[in-house]
Amino acid sequence: MAKSKSIASIDVDSRIHEIRGEKVMIDADLAEVYGVTTAALNQAVKRNESRFPDDFRFRLTRKEFENLISQSVTSSSRHGGRRKLPLAFTEHGAIMAATVLNSAQAVEMSVFVVRAFIRLREFARGHTEIMKRLSALERKVAGHDEDLTQMFEALRALLAPREKPRRGIGFKSKEES
């Protein structure tokens, strides 16, 4: 069994990665969070295969695994020396994994895992909302540049001094000529 860590010392948020457009946790990270070995986690998943459909977990490709290692310095040391490519667990798969493990820490940590995924989803939702507002503002302002330029040109034309005085309207008397 893996060494039990203080629950407060485990940073779940940093162990969530985006792979194939999904937020996932790698089996070794999930096992560490739940206080079991990676082998014990994967064995429990294998024994309960029907609880883990493809949208709950999937095996990484060699390229995905190499990208994961290159993105995170700590990943290479935590995930090295494997015989098989790691499993990636979605939020639902991570929760299901807690239910099939016989670890008190797994049950306790599943709450932290759920909250980490929720925080990530809320952050992404907020980020998306900000991007939508920026795009709307950009569209609104983009057309105004040309309009403002034309307005300033018209104002300058109205305010510019005339080159020759205009001839007055009406008749000129002989004395004025």
Contacts in CASP RR format, 6 or more apart in sequence:
PFRMAT RR
TARGET T0000
AUTHOR 0000-0000-0000
METHOD contacts of the structure
MODEL  1
MAKSKSIASIDVDSRIHEIRGEKVMIDADLAEVYGVTTAALNQAVKRNES
RFPDDFRFRLTRKEFENLISQSVTSSSRHGGRRKLPLAFTEHGAIMAATV
LNSAQAVEMSVFVVRAFIRLREFARGHTEIMKRLSALERKVAGHDEDLTQ
MFEALRALLAPREKPRRGIGFKSKEES
1 35 0 8 1.000
1 36 0 8 1.000
1 37 0 8 1.000
1 40 0 8 1.000
2 31 0 8 1.000
2 32 0 8 1.000
2 35 0 8 1.000
2 36 0 8 1.000
2 37 0 8 1.000
3 35 0 8 1.000
4 35 0 8 1.000
4 105 0 8 1.000
5 32 0 8 1.000
5 35 0 8 1.000
7 105 0 8 1.000
7 108 0 8 1.000
7 109 0 8 1.000
7 112 0 8 1.000
10 32 0 8 1.000
10 33 0 8 1.000
10 109 0 8 1.000
10 112 0 8 1.000
12 33 0 8 1.000
12 109 0 8 1.000
12 112 0 8 1.000
12 113 0 8 1.000
12 115 0 8 1.000
12 116 0 8 1.000
13 116 0 8 1.000
13 119 0 8 1.000
13 120 0 8 1.000
15 25 0 8 1.000
15 26 0 8 1.000
15 29 0 8 1.000
15 30 0 8 1.000
15 33 0 8 1.000
16 23 0 8 1.000
16 24 0 8 1.000
16 25 0 8 1.000
16 116 0 8 1.000
16 117 0 8 1.000
16 120 0 8 1.000
17 23 0 8 1.000
17 24 0 8 1.000
17 25 0 8 1.000
17 26 0 8 1.000
17 68 0 8 1.000
17 71 0 8 1.000
17 72 0 8 1.000
17 88 0 8 1.000
18 24 0 8 1.000
19 60 0 8 1.000
19 64 0 8 1.000
19 68 0 8 1.000
19 88 0 8 1.000
20 58 0 8 1.000
20 64 0 8 1.000
22 88 0 8 1.000
22 90 0 8 1.000
23 90 0 8 1.000
23 91 0 8 1.000
23 117 0 8 1.000
23 120 0 8 1.000
23 121 0 8 1.000
24 88 0 8 1.000
24 89 0 8 1.000
24 90 0 8 1.000
25 33 0 8 1.000
25 88 0 8 1.000
25 89 0 8 1.000
25 94 0 8 1.000
25 113 0 8 1.000
26 60 0 8 1.000
26 68 0 8 1.000
26 75 0 8 1.000
26 79 0 8 1.000
26 86 0 8 1.000
26 87 0 8 1.000
26 88 0 8 1.000
26 89 0 8 1.000
27 38 0 8 1.000
27 41 0 8 1.000
27 42 0 8 1.000
27 86 0 8 1.000
27 87 0 8 1.000
27 88 0 8 1.000
27 89 0 8 1.000
28 38 0 8 1.000
28 78 0 8 1.000
28 79 0 8 1.000
28 86 0 8 1.000
29 78 0 8 1.000
30 41 0 8 1.000
30 89 0 8 1.000
30 94 0 8 1.000
30 97 0 8 1.000
30 113 0 8 1.000
31 37 0 8 1.000
31 38 0 8 1.000
31 40 0 8 1.000
31 41 0 8 1.000
31 42 0 8 1.000
32 78 0 8 1.000
33 109 0 8 1.000
33 112 0 8 1.000
33 113 0 8 1.000
34 41 0 8 1.000
34 97 0 8 1.000
34 98 0 8 1.000
34 101 0 8 1.000
34 103 0 8 1.000
34 105 0 8 1.000
34 106 0 8 1.000
34 109 0 8 1.000
34 110 0 8 1.000
35 103 0 8 1.000
35 105 0 8 1.000
35 106 0 8 1.000
35 109 0 8 1.000
36 44 0 8 1.000
36 101 0 8 1.000
36 103 0 8 1.000
36 105 0 8 1.000
36 106 0 8 1.000
40 101 0 8 1.000
41 97 0 8 1.000
41 101 0 8 1.000
42 87 0 8 1.000
44 97 0 8 1.000
44 100 0 8 1.000
44 101 0 8 1.000
45 52 0 8 1.000
45 57 0 8 1.000
45 87 0 8 1.000
45 97 0 8 1.000
45 100 0 8 1.000
47 100 0 8 1.000
48 96 0 8 1.000
48 100 0 8 1.000
51 96 0 8 1.000
51 99 0 8 1.000
51 100 0 8 1.000
52 93 0 8 1.000
52 96 0 8 1.000
55 90 0 8 1.000
55 92 0 8 1.000
56 89 0 8 1.000
56 90 0 8 1.000
56 92 0 8 1.000
56 93 0 8 1.000
56 96 0 8 1.000
57 87 0 8 1.000
57 88 0 8 1.000
57 89 0 8 1.000
57 90 0 8 1.000
57 93 0 8 1.000
58 87 0 8 1.000
58 88 0 8 1.000
59 84 0 8 1.000
59 85 0 8 1.000
59 86 0 8 1.000
59 87 0 8 1.000
59 88 0 8 1.000
60 68 0 8 1.000
60 85 0 8 1.000
60 86 0 8 1.000
60 87 0 8 1.000
60 88 0 8 1.000
61 85 0 8 1.000
62 85 0 8 1.000
65 79 0 8 1.000
65 85 0 8 1.000
65 86 0 8 1.000
68 75 0 8 1.000
68 79 0 8 1.000
69 75 0 8 1.000
69 76 0 8 1.000
69 79 0 8 1.000
69 80 0 8 1.000
79 86 0 8 1.000
89 97 0 8 1.000
91 113 0 8 1.000
91 114 0 8 1.000
91 117 0 8 1.000
94 110 0 8 1.000
94 113 0 8 1.000
94 117 0 8 1.000
95 110 0 8 1.000
95 113 0 8 1.000
95 114 0 8 1.000
97 106 0 8 1.000
98 106 0 8 1.000
98 107 0 8 1.000
98 109 0 8 1.000
98 110 0 8 1.000
98 113 0 8 1.000
99 110 0 8 1.000
END
